[in-house]
Each structure stands twice: as C-alpha cells, then as structure tokens.
Amino acid sequence: MLASEVFRLDPYSGHVFLFRSKRGNYLKALVWDGTGLCLFAKRLERHRFVWPPLVDGGVVLTPAQFSLLLEAMDWRRTVAPKPPQRPVHI
C-alpha cells in the first residue's frame, strides 16, 4: 500500500522497495517475484545502514549502491565494517 500510495509506483513492477527502521539498523525489502510478494529483513547488530540522501521521500539506488547497502558498507567510503563476533539474543 505504501509503494502505490506514497511513491506512486506499482508494487508488482519487479522493483525492490526498501524500508528502514528509525534507528537505521533494520531493513525490510519488499519485491514481487512473479508469483507473490516476498518480504526480506536484515538487522545489523552493531552498525547502521548508510542511505543515500532522500529526495521527495524516496531514492532510486543503482545496483552497486543496493549491493553496498545490503552488505552494510558505507557507500560513500566503501569500507566494510568489522563483522560481529556473535549475534545478540533479545
């Protein structure tokens, strides 16, 4: 609903729609694979995702920026953070 109402885009177009938490350490991706909507989530234990500047409430990422974002790398510096030693249990 957010994709169609806020971004004025078709959620069934094959685009990947990314949503982040306020703290920036949690990411959800919504994508139509042709048979259904898929929801993927990723939470960082110690770092935050670095997003390009938002324009009009959203941003279009290049494949390289998308890859760096999912790898939790700072796309401005392309330096990978140290991997966490162990996941933190809640």
C-alpha positions, -999 to +999 in steps of 0.1 A: +000+000+000+029+024+008+045+017-025+014+026-045+001+055-024+033+072-012+057+065-041+031+063-068+047+031-081+033-003-089+044-028-062+040-056-089+065-040-112+095-060-101+112-031-083+126-037-048+111-014-022+133-009+009+121+004+043+143+011+073+138+015+110+142+048+128+175+037+143+187+026+109+198-009+119+169-028+105+159-031+068+129-047+051+127-053+014+095-060-005+096-074-040+072-091-064+089-122-079+061-130-103+043-155-081+039-135-049+052-107-028+084-115-009+094-098+023+131-099+033+145-085+065+180-078+078+191-064+112+226-052+120+240-060+154+264-031+158+262-007+129+236+012+109+227+011+072+241+042+053+214+055+029+219+080+000+201+113+005+163+111+002+146+132-025+108+136-023+105+109+004+124+082-016+155+074-035+165+053-065+195+032-060+219+019-086+227-019-084+261-010-069+245+012-042+219-015-034+247-042-031+267-019-008+236-012+013+228-048+018+264-056+027+262-028+054+291-009+037+292+028+037+286+036+001+304+070+005+336+054+016+331+017+006+347+004+038+332-027+052+325-027+090+340-054+111+316-084+113+300-090+146+315-118+167+282-133+178+246-124+173+229-107+202+199-126+216+169-105+226 
